[in-house]
Amino acid sequence: MVGYKKNIKCRPDNLCAIIFTLCLSVRSVEYFLIETDKTVIGENILHKVVGILLLAGALKSMDLKWRDIGFQRNGFLSGILKGSLLGSVCFLISYGLESALLASRGTPAHLEIYISSFSLTGPQIKNTDLIFFVPCVLSNIVNVWMEEGVFRGLFLKTLSRDRTFWRADLIAAILFGIWHIVMPVRSCMNGEMSFSAAVLMGIGYMILSGVMGIKWGLLYHMTGNIWAGLGDHFLNNTVATNMLHVVSQNGADELQIVRIMAAQLISFALVLAIYCRRNRKRNRREHSS
């Protein structure tokens, strides 16, 4: 632990910058050159595996265990269930909102279950065979394990050593927003959207990802572990973007980004309200004691 304390005290920002730069570099290579999501795998998963390896190396160099950044065994099941419940309720509302909007435009829709890869310009593949659901689930487990482990576990623990939680959470959320900029950039480079549309989409997607990052950081801070945020993150990535689709006569997931945005804003408001309520209760107890 001596080496860890020395590293955190002397260079927390450098540590986060190095890990983030390495992960983003590998992510860019996969998105722009390898394009694993356009293969039978259907997901850009290679950079997530590399990210987990980098995270494991960083933990070892600092004499930390996985449980030190929130991957404790205690609270695993309850945390996953709470996060999944949060996501389920909020997406139930957003799916209803999406269906109502489509119906109001004269294009009533229905739900279909199949596997597709996520794209800002619409789903790219459609697979209904059961065999495709297994790699989707497994790849998204790797996905959320890496992102929650790096952006919430490692970054929040590291950055919180010499700043308040809110400042640390904001920095981690900004990095999480930047992390997602590769998607609109690639869509623009591939001619799937105009430059102006890519700029608007990029700004909006970074803000939305940042809000999601703040929310999962709050869950990490309130529960003391990674599981609630990981459960909510996993449900967002699998069910809402890859499995459960809204199909109308105009095609599938016409308003997918609206669905995701609505669900995330609702859940963010809910988590923030719970956090503020707990803080008020704690402050009243401290004043009365």
TORKOL-4160 file (C-alpha; in steps of 0.2 Angstrom, whole numbers, padded with zeros to 4 digits, m for minus):
289
<pt num="1" X="0000" Y="0000" Z="0000"/>
<pt num="2" X="0015" Y="0012" Z="0002"/>
<pt num="3" X="0018" Y="0012" Z="m0017"/>
<pt num="4" X="0000" Y="0015" Z="m0020"/>
<pt num="5" X="m0001" Y="0030" Z="m0008"/>
<pt num="6" X="0015" Y="0037" Z="m0016"/>
<pt num="7" X="0008" Y="0035" Z="m0034"/>
<pt num="8" X="m0009" Y="0043" Z="m0029"/>
<pt num="9" X="m0002" Y="0057" Z="m0019"/>
<pt num="10" X="0011" Y="0062" Z="m0032"/>
<pt num="11" X="0002" Y="0059" Z="m0049"/>
<pt num="12" X="m0016" Y="0055" Z="m0049"/>
<pt num="13" X="m0020" Y="0065" Z="m0064"/>
<pt num="14" X="m0005" Y="0058" Z="m0073"/>
<pt num="15" X="m0011" Y="0040" Z="m0069"/>
<pt num="16" X="m0028" Y="0043" Z="m0076"/>
<pt num="17" X="m0022" Y="0052" Z="m0091"/>
<pt num="18" X="m0010" Y="0038" Z="m0096"/>
<pt num="19" X="m0023" Y="0025" Z="m0093"/>
<pt num="20" X="m0036" Y="0035" Z="m0103"/>
<pt num="21" X="m0025" Y="0039" Z="m0117"/>
<pt num="22" X="m0019" Y="0021" Z="m0119"/>
<pt num="23" X="m0037" Y="0014" Z="m0119"/>
<pt num="24" X="m0044" Y="0028" Z="m0131"/>
<pt num="25" X="m0029" Y="0024" Z="m0143"/>
<pt num="26" X="m0033" Y="0006" Z="m0144"/>
<pt num="27" X="m0052" Y="0010" Z="m0145"/>
<pt num="28" X="m0049" Y="0022" Z="m0160"/>
<pt num="29" X="m0038" Y="0008" Z="m0169"/>
<pt num="30" X="m0052" Y="m0004" Z="m0167"/>
<pt num="31" X="m0066" Y="0008" Z="m0172"/>
<pt num="32" X="m0057" Y="0015" Z="m0187"/>
<pt num="33" X="m0046" Y="0001" Z="m0193"/>
<pt num="34" X="m0052" Y="m0016" Z="m0187"/>
<pt num="35" X="m0071" Y="m0012" Z="m0186"/>
<pt num="36" X="m0075" Y="m0028" Z="m0176"/>
<pt num="37" X="m0093" Y="m0023" Z="m0174"/>
<pt num="38" X="m0095" Y="m0025" Z="m0193"/>
<pt num="39" X="m0089" Y="m0043" Z="m0192"/>
<pt num="40" X="m0099" Y="m0058" Z="m0185"/>
<pt num="41" X="m0094" Y="m0053" Z="m0168"/>
<pt num="42" X="m0105" Y="m0038" Z="m0169"/>
<pt num="43" X="m0096" Y="m0028" Z="m0156"/>
<pt num="44" X="m0080" Y="m0018" Z="m0154"/>
<pt num="45" X="m0074" Y="m0028" Z="m0139"/>
<pt num="46" X="m0055" Y="m0030" Z="m0142"/>
<pt num="47" X="m0051" Y="m0013" Z="m0134"/>
<pt num="48" X="m0062" Y="m0017" Z="m0119"/>
<pt num="49" X="m0052" Y="m0033" Z="m0116"/>
<pt num="50" X="m0036" Y="m0023" Z="m0118"/>
<pt num="51" X="m0043" Y="m0010" Z="m0106"/>
<pt num="52" X="m0046" Y="m0024" Z="m0093"/>
<pt num="53" X="m0028" Y="m0029" Z="m0095"/>
<pt num="54" X="m0022" Y="m0012" Z="m0093"/>
<pt num="55" X="m0033" Y="m0009" Z="m0077"/>
<pt num="56" X="m0027" Y="m0026" Z="m0070"/>
<pt num="57" X="m0009" Y="m0020" Z="m0073"/>
<pt num="58" X="m0012" Y="m0003" Z="m0065"/>
<pt num="59" X="m0020" Y="m0011" Z="m0050"/>
<pt num="60" X="m0005" Y="m0023" Z="m0048"/>
<pt num="61" X="0007" Y="m0008" Z="m0049"/>
<pt num="62" X="m0002" Y="0001" Z="m0035"/>
<pt num="63" X="m0004" Y="m0015" Z="m0024"/>
<pt num="64" X="m0023" Y="m0014" Z="m0026"/>
<pt num="65" X="m0035" Y="m0028" Z="m0027"/>
<pt num="66" X="m0051" Y="m0028" Z="m0038"/>
<pt num="67" X="m0061" Y="m0026" Z="m0022"/>
<pt num="68" X="m0052" Y="m0010" Z="m0018"/>
<pt num="69" X="m0060" Y="m0001" Z="m0033"/>
<pt num="70" X="m0078" Y="m0008" Z="m0030"/>
<pt num="71" X="m0078" Y="m0026" Z="m0035"/>
<pt num="72" X="m0082" Y="m0033" Z="m0018"/>
<pt num="73" X="m0091" Y="m0050" Z="m0017"/>
<pt num="74" X="m0102" Y="m0043" Z="m0003"/>
<pt num="75" X="m0116" Y="m0033" Z="m0011"/>
<pt num="76" X="m0114" Y="m0041" Z="m0028"/>
<pt num="77" X="m0132" Y="m0049" Z="m0030"/>
<pt num="78" X="m0141" Y="m0034" Z="m0022"/>
<pt num="79" X="m0131" Y="m0021" Z="m0032"/>
<pt num="80" X="m0134" Y="m0030" Z="m0048"/>
<pt num="81" X="m0153" Y="m0031" Z="m0044"/>
<pt num="82" X="m0155" Y="m0013" Z="m0039"/>
<pt num="83" X="m0146" Y="m0007" Z="m0054"/>
<pt num="84" X="m0156" Y="m0018" Z="m0066"/>
<pt num="85" X="m0172" Y="m0012" Z="m0057"/>
<pt num="86" X="m0167" Y="0006" Z="m0059"/>
<pt num="87" X="m0164" Y="0003" Z="m0078"/>
<pt num="88" X="m0179" Y="m0007" Z="m0080"/>
<pt num="89" X="m0191" Y="0005" Z="m0073"/>
<pt num="90" X="m0184" Y="0020" Z="m0082"/>
<pt num="91" X="m0183" Y="0011" Z="m0099"/>
<pt num="92" X="m0201" Y="0005" Z="m0097"/>
<pt num="93" X="m0206" Y="0023" Z="m0096"/>
<pt num="94" X="m0195" Y="0028" Z="m0111"/>
<pt num="95" X="m0201" Y="0014" Z="m0122"/>
<pt num="96" X="m0219" Y="0019" Z="m0118"/>
<pt num="97" X="m0214" Y="0037" Z="m0122"/>
<pt num="98" X="m0206" Y="0032" Z="m0139"/>
<pt num="99" X="m0221" Y="0021" Z="m0144"/>
<pt num="100" X="m0233" Y="0036" Z="m0139"/>
<pt num="101" X="m0223" Y="0048" Z="m0150"/>
<pt num="102" X="m0223" Y="0036" Z="m0165"/>
<pt num="103" X="m0242" Y="0033" Z="m0163"/>
<pt num="104" X="m0245" Y="0052" Z="m0162"/>
<pt num="105" X="m0236" Y="0053" Z="m0179"/>
<pt num="106" X="m0248" Y="0040" Z="m0187"/>
<pt num="107" X="m0235" Y="0026" Z="m0186"/>
<pt num="108" X="m0240" Y="0014" Z="m0173"/>
<pt num="109" X="m0226" Y="0003" Z="m0167"/>
<pt num="110" X="m0223" Y="m0014" Z="m0159"/>
<pt num="111" X="m0209" Y="m0022" Z="m0150"/>
<pt num="112" X="m0197" Y="m0035" Z="m0157"/>
<pt num="113" X="m0183" Y="m0045" Z="m0149"/>
<pt num="114" X="m0168" Y="m0048" Z="m0159"/>
<pt num="115" X="m0149" Y="m0044" Z="m0159"/>
<pt num="116" X="m0142" Y="m0029" Z="m0168"/>
<pt num="117" X="m0126" Y="m0019" Z="m0166"/>
<pt num="118" X="m0128" Y="m0001" Z="m0160"/>
<pt num="119" X="m0126" Y="0013" Z="m0172"/>
<pt num="120" X="m0129" Y="0031" Z="m0171"/>
<pt num="121" X="m0137" Y="0030" Z="m0188"/>
<pt num="122" X="m0148" Y="0015" Z="m0184"/>
<pt num="123" X="m0145" Y="m0004" Z="m0181"/>
<pt num="124" X="m0134" Y="m0013" Z="m0193"/>
<pt num="125" X="m0138" Y="m0031" Z="m0191"/>
<pt num="126" X="m0153" Y="m0041" Z="m0187"/>
<pt num="127" X="m0151" Y="m0059" Z="m0179"/>
<pt num="128" X="m0165" Y="m0069" Z="m0171"/>
<pt num="129" X="m0156" Y="m0085" Z="m0169"/>
<pt num="130" X="m0153" Y="m0089" Z="m0150"/>
<pt num="131" X="m0134" Y="m0092" Z="m0154"/>
<pt num="132" X="m0132" Y="m0073" Z="m0157"/>
<pt num="133" X="m0139" Y="m0068" Z="m0139"/>
<pt num="134" X="m0124" Y="m0077" Z="m0130"/>
<pt num="135" X="m0110" Y="m0067" Z="m0138"/>
<pt num="136" X="m0120" Y="m0051" Z="m0136"/>
<pt num="137" X="m0122" Y="m0054" Z="m0117"/>
<pt num="138" X="m0104" Y="m0060" Z="m0115"/>
<pt num="139" X="m0097" Y="m0045" Z="m0125"/>
<pt num="140" X="m0107" Y="m0033" Z="m0115"/>
<pt num="141" X="m0102" Y="m0040" Z="m0098"/>
<pt num="142" X="m0084" Y="m0037" Z="m0104"/>
<pt num="143" X="m0089" Y="m0019" Z="m0110"/>
<pt num="144" X="m0097" Y="m0014" Z="m0093"/>
<pt num="145" X="m0083" Y="m0022" Z="m0083"/>
<pt num="146" X="m0070" Y="m0012" Z="m0092"/>
<pt num="147" X="m0079" Y="0005" Z="m0092"/>
<pt num="148" X="m0086" Y="0004" Z="m0074"/>
<pt num="149" X="m0069" Y="m0003" Z="m0068"/>
<pt num="150" X="m0059" Y="0011" Z="m0076"/>
<pt num="151" X="m0070" Y="0026" Z="m0076"/>
<pt num="152" X="m0079" Y="0023" Z="m0059"/>
<pt num="153" X="m0068" Y="0011" Z="m0050"/>
<pt num="154" X="m0050" Y="0017" Z="m0054"/>
<pt num="155" X="m0053" Y="0035" Z="m0059"/>
<pt num="156" X="m0065" Y="0040" Z="m0045"/>
<pt num="157" X="m0054" Y="0031" Z="m0032"/>
<pt num="158" X="m0038" Y="0039" Z="m0039"/>
<pt num="159" X="m0045" Y="0057" Z="m0042"/>
<pt num="160" X="m0054" Y="0058" Z="m0025"/>
<pt num="161" X="m0038" Y="0057" Z="m0016"/>
<pt num="162" X="m0034" Y="0075" Z="m0018"/>
<pt num="163" X="m0051" Y="0083" Z="m0022"/>
<pt num="164" X="m0069" Y="0082" Z="m0018"/>
<pt num="165" X="m0080" Y="0068" Z="m0024"/>
<pt num="166" X="m0090" Y="0079" Z="m0035"/>
<pt num="167" X="m0075" Y="0086" Z="m0044"/>
<pt num="168" X="m0068" Y="0069" Z="m0046"/>
<pt num="169" X="m0085" Y="0062" Z="m0053"/>
<pt num="170" X="m0086" Y="0077" Z="m0065"/>
<pt num="171" X="m0068" Y="0074" Z="m0072"/>
<pt num="172" X="m0072" Y="0055" Z="m0074"/>
<pt num="173" X="m0088" Y="0059" Z="m0082"/>
<pt num="174" X="m0080" Y="0072" Z="m0094"/>
<pt num="175" X="m0067" Y="0058" Z="m0099"/>
<pt num="176" X="m0082" Y="0046" Z="m0101"/>
<pt num="177" X="m0090" Y="0058" Z="m0113"/>
<pt num="178" X="m0074" Y="0060" Z="m0123"/>
<pt num="179" X="m0073" Y="0042" Z="m0124"/>
<pt num="180" X="m0089" Y="0041" Z="m0134"/>
<pt num="181" X="m0084" Y="0054" Z="m0147"/>
<pt num="182" X="m0076" Y="0041" Z="m0159"/>
<pt num="183" X="m0094" Y="0035" Z="m0164"/>
<pt num="184" X="m0100" Y="0051" Z="m0172"/>
<pt num="185" X="m0083" Y="0054" Z="m0179"/>
<pt num="186" X="m0083" Y="0037" Z="m0188"/>
<pt num="187" X="m0101" Y="0039" Z="m0194"/>
<pt num="188" X="m0095" Y="0055" Z="m0202"/>
<pt num="189" X="m0079" Y="0048" Z="m0210"/>
<pt num="190" X="m0090" Y="0033" Z="m0217"/>
<pt num="191" X="m0102" Y="0045" Z="m0225"/>
<pt num="192" X="m0116" Y="0040" Z="m0214"/>
<pt num="193" X="m0120" Y="0058" Z="m0208"/>
<pt num="194" X="m0114" Y="0075" Z="m0213"/>
<pt num="195" X="m0101" Y="0085" Z="m0204"/>
<pt num="196" X="m0113" Y="0097" Z="m0196"/>
<pt num="197" X="m0124" Y="0082" Z="m0190"/>
<pt num="198" X="m0109" Y="0073" Z="m0183"/>
<pt num="199" X="m0104" Y="0089" Z="m0173"/>
<pt num="200" X="m0121" Y="0090" Z="m0166"/>
<pt num="201" X="m0123" Y="0072" Z="m0163"/>
<pt num="202" X="m0105" Y="0072" Z="m0155"/>
<pt num="203" X="m0109" Y="0086" Z="m0143"/>
<pt num="204" X="m0125" Y="0078" Z="m0138"/>
<pt num="205" X="m0118" Y="0061" Z="m0136"/>
<pt num="206" X="m0104" Y="0067" Z="m0126"/>
<pt num="207" X="m0116" Y="0077" Z="m0114"/>
<pt num="208" X="m0127" Y="0061" Z="m0113"/>
<pt num="209" X="m0113" Y="0050" Z="m0109"/>
<pt num="210" X="m0106" Y="0062" Z="m0096"/>
<pt num="211" X="m0123" Y="0063" Z="m0087"/>
<pt num="212" X="m0123" Y="0044" Z="m0087"/>
<pt num="213" X="m0105" Y="0044" Z="m0080"/>
<pt num="214" X="m0110" Y="0056" Z="m0066"/>
<pt num="215" X="m0125" Y="0045" Z="m0062"/>
<pt num="216" X="m0115" Y="0029" Z="m0061"/>
<pt num="217" X="m0102" Y="0038" Z="m0051"/>
<pt num="218" X="m0116" Y="0043" Z="m0038"/>
<pt num="219" X="m0121" Y="0025" Z="m0037"/>
<pt num="220" X="m0103" Y="0020" Z="m0034"/>
<pt num="221" X="m0101" Y="0033" Z="m0021"/>
<pt num="222" X="m0118" Y="0029" Z="m0012"/>
<pt num="223" X="m0116" Y="0010" Z="m0012"/>
<pt num="224" X="m0097" Y="0009" Z="m0010"/>
<pt num="225" X="m0096" Y="m0004" Z="m0024"/>
<pt num="226" X="m0097" Y="m0005" Z="m0043"/>
<pt num="227" X="m0112" Y="m0017" Z="m0044"/>
<pt num="228" X="m0127" Y="m0005" Z="m0045"/>
<pt num="229" X="m0120" Y="0005" Z="m0059"/>
<pt num="230" X="m0114" Y="m0010" Z="m0068"/>
<pt num="231" X="m0131" Y="m0018" Z="m0068"/>
<pt num="232" X="m0139" Y="m0002" Z="m0074"/>
<pt num="233" X="m0125" Y="0000" Z="m0087"/>
<pt num="234" X="m0127" Y="m0018" Z="m0093"/>
<pt num="235" X="m0146" Y="m0017" Z="m0095"/>
<pt num="236" X="m0144" Y="0000" Z="m0105"/>
<pt num="237" X="m0131" Y="m0009" Z="m0117"/>
<pt num="238" X="m0140" Y="m0025" Z="m0119"/>
<pt num="239" X="m0159" Y="m0023" Z="m0118"/>
<pt num="240" X="m0161" Y="m0005" Z="m0124"/>
<pt num="241" X="m0148" Y="m0004" Z="m0138"/>
<pt num="242" X="m0145" Y="m0022" Z="m0144"/>
<pt num="243" X="m0160" Y="m0033" Z="m0140"/>
<pt num="244" X="m0177" Y="m0025" Z="m0137"/>
<pt num="245" X="m0182" Y="m0014" Z="m0153"/>
<pt num="246" X="m0197" Y="m0003" Z="m0157"/>
<pt num="247" X="m0202" Y="m0007" Z="m0175"/>
<pt num="248" X="m0214" Y="0004" Z="m0185"/>
<pt num="249" X="m0218" Y="0005" Z="m0204"/>
<pt num="250" X="m0203" Y="0017" Z="m0206"/>
<pt num="251" X="m0191" Y="0004" Z="m0199"/>
<pt num="252" X="m0183" Y="m0001" Z="m0182"/>
<pt num="253" X="m0178" Y="0010" Z="m0168"/>
<pt num="254" X="m0182" Y="0027" Z="m0177"/>
<pt num="255" X="m0182" Y="0036" Z="m0161"/>
<pt num="256" X="m0169" Y="0025" Z="m0152"/>
<pt num="257" X="m0158" Y="0040" Z="m0146"/>
<pt num="258" X="m0174" Y="0048" Z="m0139"/>
<pt num="259" X="m0178" Y="0032" Z="m0129"/>
<pt num="260" X="m0160" Y="0031" Z="m0122"/>
<pt num="261" X="m0159" Y="0049" Z="m0118"/>
<pt num="262" X="m0176" Y="0049" Z="m0109"/>
<pt num="263" X="m0172" Y="0034" Z="m0099"/>
<pt num="264" X="m0155" Y="0041" Z="m0094"/>
<pt num="265" X="m0161" Y="0058" Z="m0089"/>
<pt num="266" X="m0175" Y="0050" Z="m0079"/>
<pt num="267" X="m0164" Y="0038" Z="m0070"/>
<pt num="268" X="m0151" Y="0052" Z="m0067"/>
<pt num="269" X="m0164" Y="0063" Z="m0059"/>
<pt num="270" X="m0170" Y="0049" Z="m0048"/>
<pt num="271" X="m0152" Y="0044" Z="m0042"/>
<pt num="272" X="m0148" Y="0063" Z="m0039"/>
<pt num="273" X="m0164" Y="0065" Z="m0029"/>
<pt num="274" X="m0159" Y="0049" Z="m0018"/>
<pt num="275" X="m0142" Y="0056" Z="m0016"/>
<pt num="276" X="m0148" Y="0073" Z="m0010"/>
<pt num="277" X="m0160" Y="0066" Z="0001"/>
<pt num="278" X="m0147" Y="0055" Z="0010"/>
<pt num="279" X="m0136" Y="0070" Z="0011"/>
<pt num="280" X="m0149" Y="0080" Z="0020"/>
<pt num="281" X="m0153" Y="0066" Z="0032"/>
<pt num="282" X="m0135" Y="0064" Z="0036"/>
<pt num="283" X="m0133" Y="0083" Z="0039"/>
<pt num="284" X="m0148" Y="0083" Z="0050"/>
<pt num="285" X="m0140" Y="0069" Z="0061"/>
<pt num="286" X="m0124" Y="0078" Z="0062"/>
<pt num="287" X="m0132" Y="0094" Z="0067"/>
<pt num="288" X="m0142" Y="0086" Z="0080"/>
<pt num="289" X="m0128" Y="0076" Z="0088"/>
